[in-house]
Amino acid sequence: MNLIESGYEILVILAVSDLQLHKKELLRIEKYLVKNDYIFNTDLPSTSEIISLSNEEKLKRLLELALVFKKSSNLDKNKMIMLGLQLILSDRRLTDHEMTRFEILGEFWDIDVHKMIHDKLNS
């Protein structure tokens, strides 16, 4: 699995953390794939497959995906965190589940997501 595929799944997991997949979130995920010139293949799980996972399975999968980024550059991790933040804020709400999953990524990658959120909301 490459960074783009991992990033896609991370974004979907973050997007469905509030148990809904909003149109704005879906458009952002599609934009991410197009921007990265991703050639769609059938190996990529559908959003409905990811949505159908239990919360425990989503959390486990999020950690597996975060591990793919662990060896990548800080720039790649920061870009993914920023994309994730834009995604979860696109519906203008931040739920506890979204925040928890976002914090997990930040802790795993040693990124201060609270500062990032503060900066984003106050810009």
C-alpha positions in Angstrom: 0.0 0.0 0.0 1.4 3.4 -0.9 1.0 6.8 0.7 -1.9 8.0 -1.5 -3.9 4.8 -0.8 -3.2 5.1 2.9 -4.1 8.8 2.8 -7.4 8.0 1.1 -8.4 5.5 3.8 -7.3 7.8 6.6 -9.4 10.6 5.1 -12.4 8.4 4.8 -12.1 7.1 8.4 -11.8 10.7 9.6 -14.8 11.7 7.5 -17.1 9.0 8.8 -16.1 9.5 12.4 -19.3 11.4 13.0 -21.2 8.5 11.4 -22.0 10.5 8.3 -20.2 11.1 5.0 -21.0 14.7 4.0 -20.9 15.7 0.3 -18.2 18.3 1.1 -16.1 15.6 2.7 -16.5 13.2 -0.2 -15.5 16.0 -2.7 -12.4 16.7 -0.7 -11.4 13.1 -0.7 -12.0 12.8 -4.4 -10.0 16.0 -4.9 -7.1 14.5 -2.9 -7.0 11.5 -5.2 -7.2 13.6 -8.4 -4.5 16.0 -7.2 -2.2 13.1 -6.6 -2.9 11.6 -10.1 -4.3 8.5 -8.5 -5.4 5.9 -11.0 -8.4 4.3 -9.5 -8.3 0.6 -9.1 -10.5 -2.0 -7.6 -8.2 -2.7 -4.7 -9.1 0.6 -3.0 -11.9 0.0 -0.5 -15.1 1.8 -1.1 -16.4 4.4 1.3 -19.3 2.1 2.1 -16.8 -0.7 3.0 -15.0 1.6 5.4 -18.2 3.0 6.9 -19.4 -0.6 7.6 -16.4 -1.3 9.9 -17.1 -1.2 13.6 -15.5 1.7 15.6 -12.9 -0.7 16.9 -12.0 -1.9 13.4 -11.8 1.7 12.1 -9.4 2.6 15.0 -7.3 -0.5 14.3 -7.2 0.3 10.6 -6.3 4.0 11.3 -3.3 2.9 13.3 -2.2 0.5 10.5 -2.5 3.3 8.0 -0.7 5.7 10.2 2.2 3.3 10.3 2.5 3.5 6.5 3.2 7.2 7.0 5.6 6.7 9.9 8.6 6.4 7.7 7.6 9.2 5.4 8.8 12.8 5.6 7.5 15.2 8.2 6.2 17.2 5.2 4.0 14.2 4.1 2.7 13.7 7.6 1.9 17.4 8.0 0.2 17.6 4.7 -2.0 14.6 5.6 -2.8 16.1 9.0 -3.8 19.4 7.4 -5.9 17.6 4.8 -7.5 15.7 7.7 -8.2 18.9 9.6 -9.7 20.6 6.6 -11.9 17.5 6.0 -13.2 17.2 9.5 -13.9 20.9 9.7 -15.6 21.1 6.3 -19.1 20.5 7.9 -18.3 23.2 10.4 -18.6 20.8 13.4 -16.0 18.9 15.3 -17.3 15.8 17.0 -15.6 14.0 19.9 -15.0 11.0 17.6 -13.4 13.1 14.9 -11.2 14.8 17.5 -10.2 11.5 19.1 -9.1 10.0 15.8 -7.4 13.2 14.7 -5.5 13.3 18.0 -4.4 9.7 17.6 -2.8 10.5 14.2 -1.1 13.5 15.8 0.3 11.6 18.7 1.4 8.7 16.4 3.2 11.1 14.1 4.4 13.5 16.9 2.4 16.5 15.6 0.7 19.0 17.9 -2.8 18.8 16.5 -4.3 21.1 19.2 -2.0 23.9 18.1 -2.9 23.2 14.5 -6.6 23.4 15.3 -6.2 26.6 17.3 -4.2 28.2 14.5 -6.7 27.1 11.8 -9.7 28.3 13.8 -8.1 31.7 14.6 -6.8 32.4 11.1 
